């Protein structure tokens, strides 16, 4: 199956061909762990989780890496405010983040590197940049020399000369250019390490480059992903450093998901409309949050509103009710839940192969749900067809990452169902209503 993905680097769709046949290397920027993440931080989690699941379904071996930035000014400030170590702050919010991932049913990354475990590699990488003339040290700080990158601005789609002309240069700045960025930061506060330039800590833009450089043998990967806000300066600066050291742009495909708006307004701390992921997951559940994030194409903005949440909840209810009813019906008629074949997947997979169009994929899921309901309403339904539809739905739900449970019938369940059918046939409405209530409590009807 041919897959096309929008490549932010070349600003158009491109056929996806992995660097190594049937293997895919992916890196998605993870959180800076100084606080609970907001709902916007969950969007890349869900988007790239679906991409990963889709590729695995097609038979690719996917190595998926997502990092933790556990050293940063914000981490240090939080540690000082709480009177604990940076490690304790990082551990607390990494645990909270991993619970969010579990609640939204995201697969665990193959690797989850922490910046503090790669300090020697970062220092070595910075030394290489200096030796190549791509970086320079000033009073303990090391800066990347942007002028060495002739293509700088390619990902962010801007002219460096125009950006520099509009930049405000501080009088005490030691940088050669306002565009130059710190890759090693001198510090006297908080966690720090010895380096050839004195005590300090890494700059944010160097961390991911080094971890990709260290984890992936080719030092070049298939897909680098993250939120749209990371295109510049973070990802632009990653490319600049990789070009200087490895003469490559770090990844073939650069993918970026859109923002989340709250009631049509951009989510921001200044507006006071930030929704924490843990609160949304606790209130609405992982399936509803996932539905909300997947109902719109990943590159378009998502609107988080009461109306959209209600619509997402209704869709999840419809999916759950039909899927459970189908599972119960098959079991009632002694049909194995592993029987049948997923014959309705082609259009669904083609939608995902078209730049991960989850909204169109969901439309295919709803089409199959309709086929199930139409078949179940027949007096003499086709059990083979229902078994095939069950397998189709199971595959679709797994690829989209929805976790929909269904009951496995016990002997008591079978007995209740038999009594219910007999009561209905005898038109014993009082008994049938009583039995129906019991079945409903067990999610069997």
KOLZA-310669 format. One record per residue (C-alpha): x, y, z; residue number from 1. Coordinates in Angstrom, 3 decimals, decimal comma. Layout:
<rs>
X|Y|Z|resi
X|Y|Z|NUM
...
</rs>
This chain:
<rs>
X|Y|Z|resi
0,000|0,000|0,000|1
1,390|3,399|-1,006|2
1,580|5,874|1,893|3
1,835|9,617|1,390|4
2,672|11,987|4,239|5
2,936|15,757|4,358|6
6,596|16,647|4,833|7
6,927|19,997|6,605|8
10,472|20,330|5,305|9
9,475|20,436|1,633|10
5,924|21,708|2,356|11
4,108|19,096|0,319|12
3,004|15,494|0,407|13
5,561|12,883|-0,425|14
5,480|9,119|-0,903|15
6,724|7,418|2,241|16
9,565|4,997|1,586|17
11,493|3,951|4,725|18
15,261|4,212|4,796|19
15,442|0,476|5,557|20
12,899|-1,872|3,999|21
10,025|-2,728|6,386|22
11,643|-0,758|9,226|23
10,606|2,691|10,441|24
12,516|4,971|12,806|25
10,420|7,645|14,539|26
11,261|10,316|17,087|27
8,605|12,542|18,673|28
9,574|15,359|21,023|29
8,338|14,647|24,532|30
7,479|16,967|27,445|31
9,588|19,184|29,658|32
8,729|17,575|32,983|33
8,132|20,449|35,408|34
4,329|20,320|35,584|35
1,287|18,363|34,458|36
0,820|18,435|30,694|37
-2,129|20,199|29,085|38
-4,551|18,775|26,540|39
-2,498|20,226|23,666|40
0,479|18,078|24,704|41
-1,696|15,000|24,224|42
-2,332|15,718|20,552|43
1,099|14,611|19,251|44
0,890|11,625|21,598|45
-2,363|10,453|19,978|46
-1,513|11,466|16,395|47
1,833|9,683|16,269|48
0,480|6,733|18,244|49
-2,049|6,175|15,443|50
0,660|6,542|12,794|51
2,760|3,997|14,642|52
-0,159|1,559|15,001|53
-1,005|1,959|11,313|54
2,561|1,201|10,222|55
2,730|-1,817|12,529|56
-0,537|-3,100|11,064|57
1,024|-2,878|7,589|58
3,918|-5,036|8,750|59
6,591|-2,448|9,547|60
8,963|-2,861|12,472|61
8,710|0,543|14,164|62
11,273|1,928|16,600|63
9,491|4,785|18,349|64
11,435|7,175|20,597|65
10,018|10,011|22,690|66
12,199|11,879|25,163|67
11,879|13,605|28,525|68
13,507|17,003|29,022|69
14,345|16,641|32,695|70
16,826|19,535|32,932|71
15,572|23,024|32,127|72
15,137|26,426|33,775|73
11,501|25,558|34,522|74
12,458|22,233|36,129|75
15,036|24,007|38,298|76
12,615|26,776|39,284|77
9,960|24,228|40,232|78
12,461|22,224|42,299|79
13,552|25,331|44,178|80
9,960|26,446|44,752|81
9,015|23,018|46,146|82
12,263|22,592|48,091|83
13,166|19,288|46,422|84
15,685|18,068|43,869|85
15,277|18,322|40,123|86
15,243|14,518|40,013|87
12,205|14,392|42,324|88
10,363|16,946|40,185|89
11,198|15,047|37,007|90
10,162|11,692|38,459|91
6,864|13,105|39,738|92
5,795|14,564|36,412|93
7,149|11,700|34,304|94
4,973|9,333|36,350|95
1,982|11,644|35,840|96
2,679|11,855|32,098|97
2,961|8,090|31,743|98
-0,390|7,744|33,510|99
-1,861|10,169|30,949|100
-0,458|7,977|28,151|101
-1,997|4,886|29,717|102
-5,349|6,643|30,186|103
-5,483|7,709|26,526|104
-4,405|4,167|25,522|105
-1,143|5,178|23,849|106
1,500|2,545|23,275|107
4,670|2,933|25,323|108
7,651|4,222|23,310|109
10,378|1,772|22,376|110
12,771|4,115|24,201|111
12,048|7,050|26,543|112
15,450|8,733|26,992|113
16,025|11,377|29,653|114
18,379|14,248|28,899|115
20,275|13,799|32,178|116
21,355|10,331|31,019|117
23,050|11,762|27,920|118
25,222|14,544|29,346|119
28,602|13,017|28,236|120
27,230|12,564|24,700|121
25,907|16,141|24,668|122
29,248|17,556|25,795|123
31,045|15,524|23,117|124
28,594|16,756|20,475|125
29,112|20,392|21,503|126
32,874|19,882|21,280|127
32,447|18,616|17,713|128
30,426|21,694|16,793|129
33,146|23,969|18,169|130
35,912|22,062|16,371|131
33,985|22,414|13,092|132
33,606|26,158|13,563|133
29,829|25,800|13,894|134
29,821|26,910|17,532|135
31,806|29,201|19,787|136
32,258|29,717|23,519|137
31,840|33,030|25,348|138
32,420|33,182|29,111|139
31,177|29,646|29,748|140
28,242|29,754|27,318|141
28,457|27,959|23,980|142
26,450|29,265|21,014|143
25,664|27,729|17,659|144
26,832|29,928|14,774|145
23,731|30,154|12,578|146
25,654|31,882|9,777|147
27,307|28,524|9,074|148
23,965|27,074|7,972|149
23,188|28,432|4,502|150
19,725|26,830|4,446|151
18,644|28,122|7,891|152
14,936|28,986|7,826|153
13,986|26,216|5,386|154
11,705|24,385|7,840|155
10,275|27,495|9,470|156
9,804|29,097|6,044|157
11,456|32,437|6,749|158
14,405|34,500|5,542|159
17,087|34,691|8,271|160
18,130|38,155|7,050|161
14,624|39,499|7,607|162
14,379|37,818|10,988|163
17,723|39,254|12,050|164
16,795|42,741|10,830|165
13,756|42,713|13,092|166
15,554|41,255|16,112|167
16,388|43,310|19,174|168
20,000|42,833|20,227|169
20,646|43,287|23,939|170
23,532|45,631|24,677|171
25,292|43,080|26,891|172
24,802|40,212|24,464|173
27,963|38,295|23,703|174
26,498|36,516|20,701|175
27,892|37,168|17,237|176
24,346|37,274|15,874|177
20,916|37,545|17,502|178
19,994|34,352|15,644|179
22,716|32,313|17,343|180
21,334|29,999|20,025|181
22,787|28,515|23,194|182
23,787|24,854|23,125|183
25,595|24,833|26,495|184
24,513|27,186|29,235|185
26,704|28,441|32,050|186
24,862|28,230|35,338|187
25,411|28,695|39,027|188
21,877|27,720|40,023|189
20,374|24,266|40,182|190
21,602|21,046|38,621|191
24,825|21,397|36,605|192
27,710|19,396|35,197|193
31,417|19,899|34,651|194
32,365|20,651|31,064|195
35,363|22,069|29,138|196
33,623|25,459|29,458|197
32,919|25,276|33,194|198
29,835|24,293|35,160|199
26,666|24,314|33,122|200
23,827|22,380|31,523|201
22,680|21,607|27,972|202
20,712|23,955|25,778|203
17,268|22,649|24,831|204
17,881|22,565|21,065|205
20,830|20,164|21,342|206
19,180|17,454|23,424|207
17,047|15,739|20,768|208
19,797|15,841|18,138|209
22,169|14,054|20,472|210
19,638|11,443|21,539|211
18,792|10,644|17,917|212
22,525|10,616|17,182|213
23,081|8,159|20,051|214
20,067|5,845|19,736|215
19,747|5,419|15,961|216
22,841|3,886|14,320|217
22,431|5,804|11,046|218
22,124|9,159|12,866|219
19,294|9,841|10,434|220
15,678|8,731|10,843|221
12,502|8,306|8,825|222
10,127|10,564|10,775|223
10,607|13,356|13,296|224
7,366|14,616|14,797|225
5,939|17,133|17,209|226
3,567|20,031|17,584|227
3,432|22,887|15,070|228
4,949|25,217|17,684|229
8,203|23,231|17,562|230
8,953|23,950|13,896|231
10,804|27,118|14,868|232
13,089|27,487|16,632|233
13,400|23,982|18,076|234
13,291|21,766|15,003|235
14,979|24,356|12,794|236
17,869|24,430|15,244|237
18,042|20,642|15,408|238
18,469|20,466|11,636|239
21,205|23,116|11,713|240
23,262|21,139|14,224|241
22,779|17,810|12,471|242
23,893|19,326|9,175|243
27,025|20,690|10,825|244
28,058|17,380|12,433|245
26,512|14,635|10,283|246
25,795|16,467|7,018|247
22,132|15,423|7,100|248
18,818|17,036|8,067|249
18,266|14,558|10,898|250
15,049|13,116|9,443|251
13,576|12,505|6,012|252
10,025|13,395|7,055|253
9,214|16,231|9,429|254
5,615|16,070|10,650|255
3,772|18,632|12,777|256
0,305|18,523|14,274|257
-1,913|21,593|14,667|258
-2,876|23,488|17,808|259
-5,840|23,002|20,129|260
-8,231|25,898|20,624|261
-10,506|26,279|23,626|262
-13,958|27,508|22,568|263
-12,407|28,871|19,320|264
-9,605|30,696|21,182|265
-5,982|29,604|21,219|266
-5,143|27,865|24,481|267
-2,631|29,894|26,500|268
-1,705|30,590|30,096|269
-2,171|34,328|29,538|270
-5,840|33,734|28,635|271
-6,291|31,385|31,565|272
-7,932|28,735|29,390|273
-5,427|25,915|29,776|274
-7,028|22,476|30,205|275
-4,822|19,911|31,918|276
-4,735|16,489|30,283|277
-5,280|14,671|33,569|278
-8,452|16,670|34,244|279
-9,872|16,058|30,764|280
-9,053|12,344|30,964|281
-10,581|11,998|34,412|282
-13,751|13,861|33,426|283
-14,365|12,482|29,921|284
-12,284|9,293|29,660|285
-9,509|8,300|27,305|286
-11,745|7,205|24,423|287
-13,634|10,508|24,303|288
-10,437|12,582|24,451|289
-8,884|10,413|21,742|290
-12,010|10,775|19,578|291
-11,899|14,548|19,975|292
-8,242|14,629|18,893|293
-8,720|12,300|15,903|294
-11,982|13,687|14,514|295
-10,050|16,511|12,806|296
-7,106|16,063|10,424|297
-3,896|16,191|12,426|298
-2,546|19,290|10,650|299
-5,721|21,315|11,278|300
-6,580|22,980|14,605|301
-8,887|21,142|17,009|302
-11,568|23,042|18,895|303
-12,056|21,860|22,477|304
-15,612|22,876|23,388|305
-18,634|21,466|25,194|306
-20,329|20,832|21,865|307
-17,356|18,922|20,433|308
-16,906|16,926|23,637|309
-20,595|15,975|23,643|310
-20,370|14,884|20,003|311
-17,270|12,811|20,774|312
-19,018|11,197|23,749|313
-22,033|10,328|21,594|314
-19,835|8,738|18,937|315
-17,985|6,639|21,502|316
-21,301|5,503|22,970|317
-22,548|4,456|19,524|318
-19,348|2,555|18,783|319
-19,331|0,859|22,195|320
-23,000|-0,165|22,102|321
-22,828|-1,670|18,620|322
-19,482|-3,398|19,187|323
-20,650|-4,935|22,464|324
-23,981|-6,017|21,001|325
-22,153|-7,657|18,105|326
-19,777|-9,502|20,450|327
-22,678|-10,747|22,583|328
-24,687|-11,846|19,529|329
-21,791|-13,896|18,155|330
-21,240|-15,586|21,513|331
-24,961|-16,294|21,919|332
-24,814|-18,214|18,647|333
-21,598|-20,056|19,568|334
-19,453|-18,165|17,046|335
-15,838|-17,679|18,119|336
-14,766|-14,046|18,452|337
-11,623|-14,963|16,534|338
-13,590|-16,299|13,577|339
-14,120|-14,336|10,397|340
-11,895|-12,033|8,361|341
-11,557|-8,244|8,304|342
-12,968|-7,711|4,802|343
-13,980|-4,064|5,233|344
-10,561|-2,526|5,878|345
-9,405|-1,359|2,448|346
-11,022|2,092|2,385|347
-10,154|2,615|6,065|348
-6,467|1,875|5,467|349
-6,413|4,006|2,309|350
-7,705|6,954|4,350|351
-4,835|6,601|6,817|352
-2,368|6,114|3,959|353
-3,514|9,511|2,666|354
-1,513|11,674|5,086|355
-3,061|9,991|8,123|356
-6,577|11,224|7,396|357
-8,214|10,040|10,614|358
-11,470|11,893|9,949|359
-12,005|9,877|6,748|360
-10,908|6,711|8,548|361
-13,561|7,380|11,192|362
-16,144|7,798|8,433|363
-15,261|4,270|7,300|364
-15,599|3,010|10,856|365
-19,111|4,509|11,031|366
-19,968|2,889|7,689|367
-19,054|-0,535|9,065|368
-21,043|0,143|12,244|369
-24,068|0,844|10,041|370
-23,562|-2,471|8,235|371
-23,488|-4,230|11,617|372
-26,696|-2,589|12,785|373
-28,469|-3,362|9,504|374
-27,457|-7,015|9,717|375
-28,427|-7,330|13,389|376
-31,921|-5,999|12,629|377
-32,612|-8,825|10,164|378
-34,826|-11,672|11,322|379
-32,294|-14,205|9,999|380
-28,933|-12,460|10,193|381
-25,831|-13,887|8,586|382
-23,448|-15,050|11,312|383
-20,500|-15,344|8,913|384
-21,024|-11,755|7,825|385
-21,284|-10,602|11,445|386
-18,056|-12,434|12,303|387
-16,288|-10,693|9,406|388
-17,644|-7,308|10,490|389
-16,504|-7,962|14,053|390
-12,948|-8,566|12,835|391
-13,083|-5,398|10,720|392
-14,239|-3,303|13,680|393
-11,656|-4,905|15,980|394
-8,828|-3,991|13,578|395
-10,110|-0,439|13,056|396
-10,472|0,219|16,774|397
-6,996|-1,174|17,463|398
-5,352|0,992|14,788|399
-7,137|4,136|15,981|400
-6,248|3,221|19,551|401
-9,736|3,047|21,043|402
-10,092|0,654|23,938|403
-13,642|-0,724|23,795|404
-14,363|-3,628|26,112|405
-17,010|-6,251|25,492|406
-18,396|-8,923|27,838|407
-17,324|-12,544|27,658|408
-20,425|-14,579|28,377|409
-20,586|-16,872|31,402|410
-22,947|-19,808|31,904|411
-25,132|-17,533|34,024|412
-25,209|-14,988|31,186|413
-26,307|-17,640|28,692|414
-29,044|-18,763|31,080|415
-30,345|-15,212|31,569|416
-30,397|-14,584|27,830|417
-32,307|-17,810|27,258|418
-34,852|-16,901|29,930|419
-35,246|-13,435|28,427|420
-35,918|-14,794|24,923|421
-38,417|-17,304|26,329|422
-40,231|-14,587|28,323|423
-40,473|-12,401|25,223|424
-41,779|-15,282|23,124|425
-44,412|-16,018|25,785|426
-45,291|-12,292|25,928|427
-44,561|-12,301|29,657|428
-43,742|-8,619|29,657|429
-43,252|-8,233|33,397|430
-40,660|-11,021|33,494|431
-38,991|-9,935|30,264|432
-38,616|-6,368|31,606|433
-37,097|-7,716|34,820|434
-34,666|-9,922|32,907|435
-33,857|-7,102|30,489|436
-32,835|-4,881|33,405|437
-30,489|-7,604|34,678|438
-28,984|-8,045|31,212|439
-28,503|-4,286|30,862|440
-26,595|-4,208|34,167|441
-24,231|-6,787|32,700|442
-23,858|-4,823|29,440|443
-25,380|-7,738|27,556|444
-28,220|-5,828|25,960|445
</rs>
